[in-house]
Amino acid sequence: MRYFIILIAAGCLLGIPIRSFASDLFTKIAFETRHSNGDSTYHISFDDTWENGGHGESEVEFPLASTMAGVSLAVGNRHEKKPNLTKSQFCLTWLGVVSQAAGTMKDSDWIENDAAFGQAPHAGKDLYTESDAKLQGTIYDMQYAYHFSLTNSLTLGPIIGFRYQEFEYDIYGYRGKYWTTPVSGEGKVLEYRITYKIPYTGLSSDLLFGKNKQFQLHLTFVYSDWAKADDRDNHVLRYKLLEGDCEGEAYLINLNLDWKCYARWVLSLGAEYVDIETDGRQHQSYYAGPYKGITYDADDRITSSSWSSILRISYAF
């Protein structure tokens, strides 16, 4: 709710009274599907005694290969003397994962003193396994954009918004090597949840072209210096819980080509790139087994990088 209030307040600061929506008001509903590729990764580093391995690092990469579908609702108005150009718009979007198979999770570990584990010195990754990932997730996004008319076909203006992303994984099986020894196993090995909260600001632009202005190119570039990432990793096999809390930055680029194919119907093809980089701390604890009760903290870095191709059909009234 507070982010909704921020959006409305920002509109007032820009000198956009609510009554400005009264002229050339429109409402648009859209149905969207998108296919994404990328990853959400956490990388931790820690120091122990030489007898226990010395300096160590661990990285777990979760795949974001998924198909999502959802709906968006937009309300806005157009420039009075240029009715083809959008003046201002408030949009709400919801997306959910519809395909659970997400690809391969990769787990890598580096240990400084291999001899502590009875191993000869080993270059590169000391432990590496791959597992099968199943994914559930949602994305919520709300944004407000105000466009200044630069020409009869081009607009440019500020955009503010808030994006919430939550992904939950069930990880099954593992296969790989511990130093030079092959290892493998079956069943559920890990449960993981990652949440990103991203308030953002940026620029939005529309370009109309074509004989009857039936095509529109829409570009947004937004940046956040307030991105927050929280994750929870339950290592089922080792009765170990890892919880991270990080903050950092993010940027998102979205490009769409709209075609007014029939009356009020618009068909859109687009692409989106998202990059998130955060740093913080991770708390680790054993909740069962021989190490129950042992806890410690580590430096944590949570990042995500993904590409999405987008297909959307919308109706304006």
C-alpha positions, 0 to 999 in steps of 0.5 A, spaced: 500 500 500 505 504 501 508 504 494 501 505 491 501 512 495 508 513 493 506 513 486 500 517 487 504 522 491 509 522 485 504 524 480 502 530 484 509 532 485 510 532 477 504 537 477 499 532 474 492 533 477 487 527 478 482 530 474 487 530 468 485 523 467 478 526 465 479 527 458 481 522 453 481 517 459 482 509 457 482 503 460 486 497 457 486 490 459 492 485 457 493 478 457 501 476 457 505 470 456 513 470 457 518 465 456 524 467 461 532 464 461 537 466 466 539 465 473 538 467 481 544 465 484 547 466 491 555 466 493 557 466 500 564 466 503 567 464 510 573 463 514 575 457 518 581 454 521 586 451 517 585 445 520 578 445 518 579 448 511 581 455 511 578 460 507 572 457 503 567 459 498 560 456 495 555 458 490 549 455 488 545 457 481 538 456 480 535 456 473 530 461 471 528 457 465 520 458 465 514 460 462 509 465 465 502 467 464 498 473 467 494 479 466 495 487 466 490 492 467 492 499 465 488 506 466 490 512 463 489 518 458 491 521 452 494 528 449 488 532 447 491 535 441 494 528 439 490 522 441 494 517 438 499 519 444 499 516 451 500 522 456 499 518 463 498 511 465 498 507 471 499 499 470 498 493 474 501 487 472 500 479 475 504 473 472 505 466 475 509 460 473 505 455 468 511 450 467 514 447 473 521 444 470 526 450 470 532 446 468 539 445 472 541 447 479 549 448 479 552 447 486 559 449 487 564 449 492 572 452 493 576 450 499 583 453 501 586 447 504 584 440 501 588 436 506 583 438 511 579 433 508 584 428 506 585 430 499 591 432 495 591 440 492 586 441 487 585 447 482 579 450 481 572 447 484 573 442 489 566 440 489 561 440 484 554 437 483 548 438 478 540 437 480 534 438 477 529 444 479 522 445 479 519 452 480 513 456 482 513 463 482 509 470 481 511 477 479 507 483 481 509 490 478 505 496 478 508 503 475 506 510 473 508 513 467 507 520 464 509 522 457 511 529 454 509 530 447 516 531 443 513 531 436 506 528 433 510 521 434 514 521 439 514 521 447 518 521 453 517 522 460 519 519 467 516 512 470 516 510 477 514 503 480 515 497 484 516 490 482 515 484 487 518 477 485 518 471 489 520 464 486 520 457 490 524 451 488 524 444 489 531 440 488 531 433 486 537 428 485 545 430 485 550 428 480 557 430 480 564 430 483 567 431 490 574 433 488 576 427 483 570 422 486 564 421 482 557 422 487 550 421 486 543 421 489 536 421 488 530 424 492 529 431 494 535 434 496 533 442 497 528 447 498 529 454 496 525 461 496 528 467 493 524 474 494 526 480 490 523 487 492 525 493 487 522 500 487 524 503 481 525 510 477 527 511 470 524 513 463 519 511 458 518 513 451 513 511 445 514 512 438 509 511 433 510 509 426 507 506 420 502 509 414 496 510 419 500 510 426 498 503 427 505 501 430 508 503 436 515 502 439 515 502 447 521 503 451 522 503 458 529 503 462 529 503 470 534 503 475 533 501 483 538 503 488 534 500 493 533 493 491 532 488 497 533 480 496 531 475 501 532 468 501 531 461 505 535 455 503 533 448 506 539 443 505 534 437 506 540 432 506 544 435 511 538 438 516 541 445 514 538 452 514 541 458 510 537 465 510 540 471 507 538 478 507 541 483 502 541 490 499 543 493 492 541 495 486 537 493 479 536 495 472 530 493 468 530 494 460 523 493 456 522 493 449 515 492 446 513 493 439 505 494 438 501 493 432 494 495 432 491 489 428 484 490 429 479 496 432 481 496 439 485 490 439 493 490 440 498 485 439 505 486 442 511 482 441 517 484 446 523 483 450 525 484 457 532 484 461 533 484 468 539 485 472 539 485 480 546 485 484 545 485 492 550 484 498 549 482 505 549 476 510 547 469 510 545 466 517 546 458 517 544 453 522 543 446 523 536 444 525 537 436 526 542 431 526 549 431 529 550 438 528 544 440 531 544 447 534 551 450 531 550 456 527 554 461 524 554 467 519 557 468 512 558 474 507 553 473 502 552 476 495 545 474 491 544 476 484 540 475 478 540 476 471 534 474 466 532 475 459 524 474 457 521 474 450 514 476 451 507 475 447 501 480 449 494 481 446 490 487 449 484 490 448 482 498 450 476 501 451 
